[in-house]
Amino acid sequence: MAASAALEPEAVQSMSVPIGSDQDLVLARHQGRAMAESLGFGSTEATLVATAISELARNIVLYARKGEIAISRIEGGGRTGICIVASDAGPGIANTELALRAGYSTSGGLGLGLPGVRRIMDEFAISSGPQSGTRIKAVRWRQR
């Protein structure tokens, strides 16, 4: 195994929630908050995790119609965290740089979704393109 691979966080516990409606969004948000609390995240941190999940799931419903939110407990470097992966097979994001700019919106909203998720999470990565779907990974590490 390569040295850098040994430093990658390891998923210890995981679940996934299929997303196709606002009801699914509520379930994913609840599951994420419950996992964060079970991992010892404080109330504020658990709320941030739930908010990130809500924003990512809402984007799936709005733009792709269906997808999935995977929520995992991760450990790495002596830390415990929660990893959220939002994925869909929708139309993709033509310009991810623009989509991550605060205030930019194609739906008439405030443009706080993706930039907000990136801001409140410790790690954020996005992979998307026209007709290739979207995959967003966001990690929040528990504060000591």
C-alpha positions in Angstrom: 0.0 0.0 0.0 1.3 3.4 -0.9 2.2 5.7 2.0 -0.4 8.3 1.0 -3.2 5.7 0.9 -2.5 4.9 4.5 -3.4 8.5 5.4 -6.8 8.5 3.7 -9.7 8.5 6.2 -11.4 5.1 6.6 -15.1 4.7 6.5 -16.2 2.8 9.6 -20.0 3.1 9.5 -22.2 4.2 6.6 -25.7 4.5 5.3 -27.3 5.9 2.2 -30.6 7.6 1.5 -32.1 7.6 -2.0 -33.2 11.2 -2.8 -36.2 11.9 -5.1 -38.4 14.2 -3.1 -38.5 16.7 -0.2 -39.5 13.9 2.1 -36.3 12.1 1.3 -34.4 15.3 2.0 -35.9 15.5 5.5 -35.0 11.8 6.1 -31.4 12.3 5.0 -31.0 15.4 7.1 -32.4 13.5 10.1 -30.0 10.6 9.5 -27.0 12.8 9.2 -27.8 14.8 12.4 -28.4 11.5 14.3 -25.0 10.1 13.1 -23.2 13.3 13.9 -24.7 13.3 17.4 -23.8 9.6 18.0 -20.2 10.5 17.1 -20.0 13.1 19.7 -20.5 16.2 17.5 -21.8 19.2 19.5 -25.3 20.6 18.7 -23.9 23.4 16.5 -21.7 20.9 14.5 -24.5 18.5 14.1 -26.7 21.3 12.8 -24.0 22.3 10.2 -23.8 18.7 9.0 -27.6 18.5 8.7 -27.6 21.9 6.9 -25.0 20.6 4.4 -27.0 17.5 3.7 -30.2 19.5 3.2 -28.6 21.8 0.7 -27.0 18.9 -1.3 -30.2 16.9 -1.3 -32.2 20.0 -2.3 -29.9 20.4 -5.3 -30.5 16.8 -6.3 -34.3 17.2 -6.2 -34.1 20.6 -8.1 -31.7 19.7 -10.8 -31.3 15.9 -11.2 -34.7 14.8 -9.8 -33.2 11.7 -8.1 -29.9 10.7 -6.6 -28.4 9.5 -3.3 -26.9 10.9 -0.2 -24.3 8.6 1.5 -23.4 9.4 5.0 -20.3 7.8 6.6 -18.5 7.9 9.9 -14.8 8.2 9.0 -11.6 8.0 11.0 -8.1 9.2 10.1 -5.2 10.9 11.6 -6.5 10.3 15.1 -9.8 12.1 14.3 -13.4 11.1 13.8 -15.5 12.8 11.2 -18.6 12.5 9.0 -18.4 12.2 5.2 -21.3 13.1 3.0 -21.3 12.1 -0.6 -24.1 13.4 -2.8 -24.4 11.8 -6.2 -26.8 11.8 -9.1 -26.9 11.0 -12.8 -28.6 14.3 -13.7 -27.5 16.8 -16.4 -24.4 17.9 -14.4 -23.0 21.3 -13.8 -21.6 23.0 -16.9 -19.4 25.4 -14.9 -18.5 24.3 -11.4 -16.4 27.3 -10.7 -19.3 29.6 -11.4 -21.7 27.4 -9.4 -19.4 27.7 -6.4 -19.4 31.5 -6.5 -21.5 33.0 -3.7 -24.7 34.6 -5.1 -24.8 32.6 -8.3 -28.0 30.7 -8.9 -29.7 29.1 -11.9 -32.9 28.5 -10.0 -33.6 32.0 -8.9 -32.5 31.3 -5.3 -30.0 33.2 -3.3 -27.0 31.2 -4.5 -26.0 30.0 -1.0 -26.2 26.2 -1.6 -22.9 24.9 -2.8 -20.8 27.9 -1.6 -22.5 27.5 1.8 -21.8 23.8 2.0 -18.1 24.4 1.0 -17.9 27.1 3.7 -19.4 25.1 6.6 -17.6 21.8 5.9 -13.9 21.1 6.5 -13.3 19.4 3.2 -15.2 19.8 -0.1 -14.7 18.3 -3.6 -17.0 18.3 -6.6 -16.9 16.3 -9.8 -19.4 17.2 -12.5 -20.0 18.0 -16.1 -22.7 18.3 -18.8 -24.6 15.0 -19.0 -22.2 13.2 -16.6 -24.0 13.8 -13.3 -22.6 15.3 -10.2 -20.7 13.9 -7.2 -20.0 16.1 -4.2 -18.0 14.9 -1.2 -18.0 17.0 2.0 -16.3 16.1 5.3 -16.7 17.6 8.7 -14.3 16.6 11.4 -15.4 16.5 15.0 -13.9 19.4 17.1 -12.0 18.2 20.1 
